[in-house]
């Protein structure tokens, strides 16, 4: 009969490999990028604001002028004219059938999340029709999406659309007020929410570490429900700009929650008390992490444009989360149902999660 030590030594690599395959596979897929484009029809002119991650255009507007592999504040500022020129050159805008050009070089600002905000102005404003082509998307990796929002002079949303490399144009009639295209926007942000949770390996590992101690349906449902309610609450508050936390705090804290739950699994085993309340508390922080996708790119405002993206994005997250849980939970329950395998599975997996969470914490704070 195989001794317990031999059994553990033989099965430990298999369980570690299982954890890596099931829960880290989504992390290997790079999530598609997201940028935003806002057009405002003002008196006599068209104001354009483009927001995107700096890493999306560094290859086209180089910033590291001294080639030391680091970009200083001075180098970023020096690159502003090139950034503005690149964006202006990749936008084709026509008003009433006449191609427009920017009045002057655009202004560029950077934020704390390494996003660039480029503002351009065109004259005249369209009176009948507006046509736009975002050639910007053809230069970026396939899968990049750009959220386009067109507003009237009084702030009303005339048109919304999620642009992609294969669908980078929009044409609308200004005179009839446009078509908000809510179904297209809902679908696009729903898909974005699913992609975000499936490729959000830190959120998935946190959830998995919580569920690793469950043996049946109802305890797992309780944990998932508390996590869902908590992160939905802070996602809404942050998306509506009612409460905001800096990413320099949120991202390390998310990593810390992963480490904490993994260590609790190692110390308390598969019978931790009050796990649903712990899930709710930590889920509040994860909600701020989800909100950063919408918030950092300034998609909409609390009064109008954020509501539909917020709702559909959150529904996408919940759908993706349920799909992942439905796939993983039967494996967890099968392993936890074997008396000799359960401790090995929990300890091996929790050690791996603790190490990964610790690395992410250091990466987000000191590395």
Order of alpha helices (4+ residues) and beta strands (2+ residues): alpha-beta-beta-alpha-alpha-beta-beta-beta-beta-beta-beta-beta-beta-alpha-alpha-alpha-alpha-alpha-alpha-alpha
